[in-house]
Amino acid sequence: MSIRTRFAPSPTGYLHIGGVRTALFNWLLTRHLGGQFILRIDDTDSERNRPEALQPILDGFRWLGIQWDEGPEVGGPVGPYFQSQRLESYREQAMNLLKQGLAYPDYLSKEELDAERKRAEKAKRAYIHRGPLRDLPPGEGYERYLQQPTAIRFRVPDDQTVIIPDAICGHCEQKSDLISDPVILRIDGSPIYNFASVIDDIAMKITHVVRAREHLTNTFTQMLMFSALGASIPVMAHVPVVNEPKSKKKLSKRDMKKFVTSEISDKLQAIGYTPEQIEARDDLNPATVAFYRELGYLPAGLINYLGRLGWSLDDKSELIPLDQMIAHFSLERVNSSSASFDPDKLYWVNGEYMRQVPTAEKVKMGIPYLHRAGWLPETPSDSQVALLTRIIEACGDRIKLYSDVLQFCPPFFMAELVYDPKAVEKRLLKIGARDHLQAFLKILTDTNDWVAANLDKVLHDYCTAQNIKPGEMVHPLRAATTGREIGFGLFDTLEILGKSVTLQRIQQTLNKFNL
């Protein structure tokens, strides 16, 4: 039988970085061994499901290129599977367990269960629930349930040692006497995750269950369910969690708002989101895949980074093309220790991949950002595209994200120069800046060979004659012509602006600030 893996996200939140890393490991293992990767949406909890969260999950996988292999519609579109469409199969299997005495109805109220739990806490012992009807003769529990439906619990066998030969964590074991009898069907007939997952893994012939370490405690119970259902147990592999940056704390969905720092908010506002939108949307967050798509990261860069987050090809390779990942991926090289998410490392990796992107593609992908910010029409003219091409070529490796065009391009599309207050304070109001700008304006007026190399020579000749460092001229000149403190090469900037605009902006700056 060929390998079959699955990833089963709940549509309760957006596609999380940690979850994607787990899905990626499943997908890489499947592609390496030539099997099938199944996407299964765990949407049985109607109270927690968020329909608006489903599409970003599917879009995120498609954007990353993590494509699932099959779905429920024969001859139709490929999947994914939805557990909410398989409810009858869970009920059928629960009834079978009831008939065999391997499950039982539990009529205890929430108040009775809470009191039982409190008695255990008071006695300082672990709370292990054993329902009063767990030892009914086979079939009797089923008859009682038909007469009065209620929650159904799985009957955990007594005095067994449950062993998991985990492909990542190694040997794990648990005494069954320390495992509570879990609910498998709620009072309303809907299944609990642990049970539905087992039923689906059996039905879909899943051979390898690769999932987050936090599910390890569930796995002991599920091992018993596989056995009770007479099914073979898949290979289990529990991937360590992804921690917060520079922390040993898990990168959690429940604590994502704190990652939207003022710096992150500024980046999102720069690409066109309002503070209200950023506050309202969960996907505009560094813990989600959608955030990186919005900022213009490359799918290949994110895949490379996440693939290396807990797995290694060797002891030195950081940049690993996808085909090499697939060729060499194995669970044996997945680290059993948790890994910390490092946004700076991801940014570096993406920058390395961006080096390989042709200029024409950077232009194409940069246009939507400039359009959204109001600098270009949705379909720019040929001259605007040509100007953008020159700018991006001059930026070189400074473009590490597609949204970086917003750092470098606006000064070239401004009809009226807008000044960064910091640039004004630090560069234009500095002692000596006025005199040098006035003097150099006259020199530039008489300069005819308006190319970067000659402009470089003209400025350095001026600095030598004035006995000043080039920076004393470069920084005020950049602020005077772009309104900004930073940018790509000044002489490329002046060449692209052209002589007329350059002279006009220097004079405008002198007039505006009474220099």
KOLLO-750348 format. One record per residue (C-alpha): y negated, z, x; residue number from 1. Coordinates in steps of 0.001 Angstrom, whole numbers, plus 500000, padded with zeros to 6 digits. Layout:
N
Y, Z, X, NUM;
...
This chain:
515
500000, 500000, 500000, 1;
496528, 499134, 501314, 2;
493939, 501873, 501747, 3;
491771, 502676, 498738, 4;
488766, 504997, 498949, 5;
486134, 505990, 496422, 6;
482685, 507494, 496115, 7;
481804, 509268, 492860, 8;
478103, 510166, 492532, 9;
476690, 511920, 489473, 10;
473627, 510327, 487835, 11;
471797, 513644, 487979, 12;
469402, 512693, 490775, 13;
468544, 509852, 493093, 14;
470687, 508498, 495920, 15;
470674, 511256, 498525, 16;
470847, 510676, 502272, 17;
473850, 512990, 502644, 18;
475690, 511260, 499830, 19;
475028, 507834, 501289, 20;
476394, 508969, 504655, 21;
479622, 510047, 502902, 22;
479816, 506759, 500976, 23;
479225, 504844, 504198, 24;
482114, 506611, 505944, 25;
484382, 505689, 503018, 26;
483202, 502092, 503112, 27;
483543, 501753, 506899, 28;
487049, 503188, 506839, 29;
488047, 500809, 504055, 30;
486552, 497770, 505753, 31;
488169, 498742, 509059, 32;
491629, 498987, 507477, 33;
491231, 496100, 505063, 34;
491394, 497971, 501751, 35;
489229, 498554, 498681, 36;
486198, 500777, 498188, 37;
485686, 502048, 494626, 38;
482386, 503235, 493137, 39;
482969, 505643, 490273, 40;
480092, 507211, 488351, 41;
480782, 510848, 487415, 42;
478793, 510901, 484176, 43;
480885, 513252, 482029, 44;
478286, 516044, 482021, 45;
475931, 514739, 479343, 46;
473558, 517706, 479671, 47;
472811, 517012, 483352, 48;
472992, 513214, 483384, 49;
469741, 511299, 483852, 50;
470112, 507676, 482728, 51;
467035, 506667, 484735, 52;
468749, 507851, 487937, 53;
471692, 505461, 487668, 54;
469947, 502194, 488487, 55;
468376, 503491, 491733, 56;
471870, 504570, 492842, 57;
473258, 501079, 492254, 58;
470160, 499398, 493718, 59;
470347, 501621, 496788, 60;
473933, 500672, 497533, 61;
473196, 496989, 497022, 62;
470132, 497187, 499293, 63;
472178, 498841, 502031, 64;
474948, 496289, 501647, 65;
477550, 498900, 500690, 66;
479286, 496789, 498059, 67;
482091, 498214, 495940, 68;
485164, 496083, 495382, 69;
486286, 496327, 491777, 70;
485458, 497539, 488308, 71;
486891, 497890, 484835, 72;
486071, 494397, 483561, 73;
488753, 491879, 484494, 74;
487095, 488579, 485262, 75;
483679, 490092, 484619, 76;
481028, 491673, 486825, 77;
482307, 494006, 489504, 78;
482198, 497676, 488426, 79;
481410, 500367, 488928, 80;
483753, 502567, 486914, 81;
482177, 505119, 484555, 82;
484072, 508311, 483828, 83;
482380, 508541, 480415, 84;
484345, 505411, 479460, 85;
487646, 507050, 480409, 86;
487488, 510249, 478337, 87;
490686, 509546, 476421, 88;
492721, 509446, 479638, 89;
491542, 512948, 480595, 90;
492362, 514325, 477158, 91;
495805, 512706, 477209, 92;
496697, 514250, 480553, 93;
495366, 517660, 479487, 94;
497609, 517522, 476414, 95;
500605, 516662, 478601, 96;
499921, 519712, 480769, 97;
499599, 521865, 477637, 98;
502964, 520659, 476347, 99;
504625, 521537, 479668, 100;
503063, 524981, 479906, 101;
501059, 523910, 482978, 102;
497796, 524492, 481092, 103;
496817, 526778, 478257, 104;
494071, 527328, 475660, 105;
491583, 530090, 476446, 106;
489773, 531620, 473473, 107;
487784, 534216, 475432, 108;
484072, 534079, 474668, 109;
481359, 533729, 477270, 110;
480494, 537397, 476727, 111;
484098, 538448, 477344, 112;
484288, 536350, 480490, 113;
480978, 537774, 481756, 114;
482245, 541317, 481147, 115;
485434, 540512, 483038, 116;
483391, 539191, 485942, 117;
481161, 542265, 486000, 118;
484204, 544574, 486089, 119;
485441, 542704, 489156, 120;
482042, 543006, 490836, 121;
481884, 546716, 490060, 122;
485339, 547204, 491550, 123;
484242, 545146, 494589, 124;
487111, 542706, 494266, 125;
487206, 538919, 494002, 126;
486957, 537629, 490459, 127;
490136, 535689, 489726, 128;
490479, 534737, 486061, 129;
493873, 534703, 484442, 130;
493649, 533982, 480711, 131;
495703, 536085, 478254, 132;
497645, 533021, 477019, 133;
498642, 531599, 480414, 134;
502295, 532657, 480027, 135;
502917, 531150, 476598, 136;
506205, 529244, 476322, 137;
505883, 525470, 476953, 138;
504596, 523700, 473867, 139;
503229, 526788, 472130, 140;
499851, 526474, 473829, 141;
499673, 522865, 472666, 142;
500393, 523893, 469039, 143;
497756, 526623, 469132, 144;
495212, 524178, 470559, 145;
495872, 521665, 467774, 146;
495281, 524393, 465195, 147;
492137, 525699, 466900, 148;
490648, 523539, 469706, 149;
488988, 525463, 472539, 150;
488572, 525259, 476298, 151;
491737, 524381, 478213, 152;
492528, 525966, 481566, 153;
494881, 524778, 484280, 154;
497586, 527324, 485076, 155;
497413, 528019, 488804, 156;
500923, 528792, 490130, 157;
501505, 532319, 491402, 158;
502229, 533286, 494999, 159;
501886, 529900, 496690, 160;
500154, 528848, 499888, 161;
498127, 525699, 499339, 162;
497834, 523722, 502572, 163;
495400, 520884, 503243, 164;
496136, 518867, 506408, 165;
492525, 517692, 506537, 166;
491839, 514588, 508622, 167;
488522, 516033, 509848, 168;
488682, 519815, 509414, 169;
492294, 520194, 510490, 170;
494702, 522708, 508946, 171;
493203, 524521, 505937, 172;
495068, 526870, 503631, 173;
494462, 529146, 500656, 174;
496642, 531578, 498683, 175;
496987, 530486, 495080, 176;
496601, 534106, 493963, 177;
492973, 533827, 495113, 178;
492253, 530775, 492937, 179;
491039, 531265, 489350, 180;
492583, 529269, 486556, 181;
489933, 526545, 486166, 182;
488757, 524973, 482925, 183;
489875, 521345, 482783, 184;
488526, 520461, 479302, 185;
485444, 522055, 477795, 186;
485352, 523239, 474189, 187;
483793, 519898, 473202, 188;
486713, 518049, 474794, 189;
484805, 516717, 477800, 190;
486494, 517057, 481203, 191;
485423, 519177, 484145, 192;
484753, 517322, 487412, 193;
487773, 518691, 489309, 194;
490228, 517521, 486672, 195;
488635, 514140, 485891, 196;
488463, 513391, 489594, 197;
492181, 513989, 490063, 198;
493134, 511911, 487015, 199;
491005, 509015, 488227, 200;
492243, 509248, 491809, 201;
495788, 508928, 490498, 202;
494989, 506103, 488072, 203;
492987, 504169, 490677, 204;
495617, 504708, 493381, 205;
493155, 506318, 495778, 206;
494848, 506837, 499150, 207;
492041, 508599, 501054, 208;
489538, 511071, 499627, 209;
486616, 511268, 502063, 210;
483924, 513569, 500725, 211;
481455, 516305, 501612, 212;
482649, 519583, 503129, 213;
481214, 521499, 500163, 214;
484109, 520148, 498063, 215;
486751, 521716, 500297, 216;
487121, 524785, 498070, 217;
487704, 522487, 495068, 218;
490418, 520648, 496933, 219;
492877, 523576, 496933, 220;
492820, 523540, 493129, 221;
493041, 519764, 493025, 222;
496076, 519780, 495334, 223;
497834, 521921, 492732, 224;
496755, 519535, 489964, 225;
498141, 516519, 491834, 226;
501469, 518335, 492132, 227;
501491, 519401, 488463, 228;
500886, 515783, 487443, 229;
503744, 514593, 489651, 230;
501453, 512484, 491846, 231;
501346, 511975, 495588, 232;
498383, 513620, 497289, 233;
495816, 511381, 499048, 234;
494766, 511934, 502623, 235;
491951, 514487, 502448, 236;
488959, 514329, 504818, 237;
485936, 516566, 504366, 238;
482774, 515386, 506086, 239;
480406, 518087, 507420, 240;
477105, 518449, 505600, 241;
473837, 516896, 506707, 242;
471284, 519567, 507554, 243;
467531, 519575, 507223, 244;
465565, 518358, 510266, 245;
465752, 520897, 513111, 246;
467635, 523335, 510896, 247;
471097, 524621, 510068, 248;
470290, 524564, 506373, 249;
471845, 521869, 504204, 250;
469645, 518950, 503185, 251;
469870, 519708, 499487, 252;
468896, 517736, 496388, 253;
467741, 520967, 494788, 254;
465146, 521625, 497459, 255;
463685, 518169, 497991, 256;
460079, 518714, 496959, 257;
459315, 520595, 500151, 258;
459980, 517438, 502183, 259;
457017, 515673, 500583, 260;
454530, 516950, 503140, 261;
450884, 515884, 503250, 262;
451820, 513354, 505953, 263;
454538, 511862, 503733, 264;
452169, 511816, 500780, 265;
449578, 509964, 502888, 266;
452158, 507311, 503796, 267;
453111, 506806, 500179, 268;
449491, 506631, 499080, 269;
448848, 504057, 501809, 270;
451410, 501723, 500230, 271;
449897, 502146, 496793, 272;
451300, 505239, 495068, 273;
448993, 507744, 493398, 274;
449352, 511501, 493998, 275;
450459, 511831, 490367, 276;
453251, 509283, 490845, 277;
454410, 510965, 494031, 278;
454546, 514319, 492272, 279;
456409, 512960, 489255, 280;
459055, 510846, 490993, 281;
462082, 512329, 492746, 282;
462930, 509119, 494584, 283;
459711, 509092, 496636, 284;
461178, 511688, 498955, 285;
462498, 511546, 502552, 286;
465831, 512963, 501339, 287;
466488, 509827, 499244, 288;
467382, 506264, 500182, 289;
464654, 504842, 497910, 290;
461961, 506422, 500098, 291;
463037, 504379, 503126, 292;
463274, 501213, 501121, 293;
459729, 501757, 499813, 294;
458342, 502246, 503335, 295;
459969, 499091, 504608, 296;
462859, 500342, 506680, 297;
465605, 497842, 507438, 298;
468969, 498436, 505754, 299;
470666, 497743, 509091, 300;
468564, 500427, 510805, 301;
469364, 503040, 508164, 302;
473072, 502137, 508204, 303;
473162, 502403, 512000, 304;
471460, 505803, 511944, 305;
473618, 507252, 509162, 306;
476773, 505885, 510752, 307;
475919, 507725, 513953, 308;
475119, 510919, 512032, 309;
478391, 512698, 512721, 310;
480427, 509776, 514048, 311;
480373, 508183, 517481, 312;
481693, 505022, 519064, 313;
481559, 506595, 522514, 314;
479443, 509135, 524367, 315;
476413, 506890, 524885, 316;
475975, 504117, 522271, 317;
473107, 504655, 519827, 318;
472567, 501118, 518546, 319;
475822, 499904, 517038, 320;
475872, 496636, 515043, 321;
477662, 496855, 511725, 322;
480556, 494631, 512804, 323;
481177, 496989, 515723, 324;
481060, 500013, 513438, 325;
483646, 498436, 511176, 326;
485833, 497387, 514085, 327;
485942, 500864, 515629, 328;
485484, 503326, 512774, 329;
488071, 506071, 512379, 330;
488140, 509561, 510916, 331;
489356, 510884, 514266, 332;
485897, 510323, 515737, 333;
484037, 512038, 512893, 334;
482570, 515268, 514217, 335;
483762, 518420, 512451, 336;
480360, 520075, 512958, 337;
477329, 519522, 510758, 338;
474594, 517118, 511865, 339;
470832, 517503, 511437, 340;
468852, 514680, 509903, 341;
466219, 513512, 512399, 342;
463473, 511312, 510873, 343;
462021, 510570, 514322, 344;
465365, 509265, 515561, 345;
465749, 507129, 512431, 346;
462250, 505709, 512990, 347;
463160, 504838, 516586, 348;
466428, 503195, 515550, 349;
464638, 501148, 512906, 350;
462041, 500083, 515444, 351;
464782, 498783, 517707, 352;
466223, 496723, 514865, 353;
462756, 495480, 513910, 354;
462432, 493968, 517395, 355;
465076, 491445, 516357, 356;
463302, 490401, 513142, 357;
461556, 487005, 513409, 358;
457804, 486940, 512900, 359;
458161, 484777, 509793, 360;
460332, 487442, 508151, 361;
457841, 490187, 509030, 362;
455108, 488084, 507448, 363;
457167, 487511, 504312, 364;
458083, 491190, 503925, 365;
454593, 492398, 504823, 366;
452782, 490369, 502151, 367;
453883, 492574, 499200, 368;
452446, 495668, 500918, 369;
449124, 493948, 501574, 370;
449064, 492591, 498036, 371;
449742, 495995, 496496, 372;
446952, 497502, 498603, 373;
444563, 494778, 497459, 374;
444151, 492904, 500750, 375;
445968, 489703, 499785, 376;
446793, 487839, 496580, 377;
450422, 487796, 495492, 378;
450697, 484244, 496835, 379;
448389, 484010, 499861, 380;
446783, 480748, 500942, 381;
448061, 478880, 503996, 382;
445095, 480101, 506014, 383;
445761, 483720, 505019, 384;
449424, 483378, 505995, 385;
448397, 481821, 509301, 386;
446003, 484719, 509968, 387;
448681, 487282, 509079, 388;
451117, 485511, 511401, 389;
448670, 485761, 514303, 390;
448118, 489466, 513608, 391;
451821, 490283, 513493, 392;
452482, 488290, 516651, 393;
449733, 490278, 518374, 394;
451213, 493555, 517090, 395;
454514, 492816, 518812, 396;
456817, 495840, 518807, 397;
454198, 498025, 517108, 398;
455578, 496875, 513742, 399;
458475, 499305, 513279, 400;
458443, 499285, 509460, 401;
457342, 496504, 507133, 402;
454699, 498839, 505710, 403;
453161, 499127, 509198, 404;
451181, 495997, 508345, 405;
448873, 498384, 506490, 406;
447982, 500078, 509778, 407;
446993, 496890, 511576, 408;
446037, 494131, 509125, 409;
443284, 495375, 506765, 410;
440363, 495073, 509246, 411;
441019, 491332, 509432, 412;
440893, 490852, 505666, 413;
437854, 493047, 504958, 414;
434740, 491291, 503727, 415;
432763, 494466, 504519, 416;
433914, 496728, 507345, 417;
435125, 500186, 506298, 418;
434831, 502907, 508936, 419;
437231, 505735, 509637, 420;
435018, 508863, 509921, 421;
437063, 510083, 512898, 422;
436480, 506817, 514735, 423;
432751, 507054, 514061, 424;
432526, 510644, 515252, 425;
434718, 510260, 518305, 426;
433885, 506732, 519464, 427;
430575, 505507, 518074, 428;
428443, 508647, 518188, 429;
429532, 509441, 521710, 430;
426761, 509555, 524294, 431;
426332, 506153, 525919, 432;
428184, 504196, 523238, 433;
425014, 502716, 521756, 434;
423614, 501429, 525050, 435;
426908, 499869, 526097, 436;
427437, 498206, 522717, 437;
423900, 496769, 522723, 438;
424266, 495461, 526267, 439;
427752, 494072, 525716, 440;
426691, 492387, 522474, 441;
424296, 490247, 524504, 442;
427052, 489355, 526966, 443;
429472, 488417, 524182, 444;
426771, 486277, 522550, 445;
426698, 484164, 525702, 446;
430511, 484017, 526033, 447;
431976, 480673, 525005, 448;
435617, 480869, 526108, 449;
436724, 483108, 523233, 450;
440325, 483859, 524204, 451;
441903, 487231, 524931, 452;
442347, 486734, 528660, 453;
438702, 485748, 529212, 454;
437403, 488521, 526950, 455;
439455, 490976, 529011, 456;
437809, 489683, 532192, 457;
434322, 489786, 530679, 458;
434724, 493424, 529638, 459;
436165, 494533, 532977, 460;
433400, 492719, 534852, 461;
430862, 494590, 532715, 462;
432541, 497950, 533347, 463;
432632, 497293, 537088, 464;
428933, 496387, 537093, 465;
428065, 499518, 535101, 466;
430433, 501713, 537137, 467;
432220, 503010, 534040, 468;
435881, 503212, 533099, 469;
437135, 500439, 530777, 470;
437982, 503030, 528108, 471;
434289, 503878, 527757, 472;
433783, 500321, 526505, 473;
437136, 499577, 524841, 474;
437096, 502496, 522392, 475;
433547, 502044, 520988, 476;
434070, 498290, 520796, 477;
437274, 498692, 518789, 478;
435584, 501108, 516372, 479;
432590, 498798, 516039, 480;
434694, 495736, 515215, 481;
437571, 497203, 513177, 482;
436207, 500545, 511933, 483;
439304, 502207, 513366, 484;
440272, 504215, 516397, 485;
443644, 502607, 517047, 486;
445177, 499167, 516807, 487;
446929, 496535, 518865, 488;
445352, 494993, 521969, 489;
441553, 494911, 521734, 490;
441193, 491466, 523296, 491;
443781, 489968, 520963, 492;
441853, 491666, 518139, 493;
438550, 490059, 519178, 494;
440170, 486648, 519610, 495;
441708, 486797, 516118, 496;
438452, 488038, 514532, 497;
436608, 485184, 516181, 498;
433231, 485167, 517861, 499;
431066, 485016, 514772, 500;
432739, 487941, 512969, 501;
432885, 490020, 516157, 502;
429168, 489651, 516861, 503;
428292, 490246, 513226, 504;
430339, 493464, 513063, 505;
428927, 494894, 516280, 506;
425390, 494304, 515010, 507;
426316, 495730, 511596, 508;
427661, 498863, 513283, 509;
424528, 499303, 515388, 510;
422377, 498986, 512288, 511;
424521, 501183, 510039, 512;
424586, 504165, 512377, 513;
421110, 503629, 513865, 514;
422620, 503060, 517277, 515;
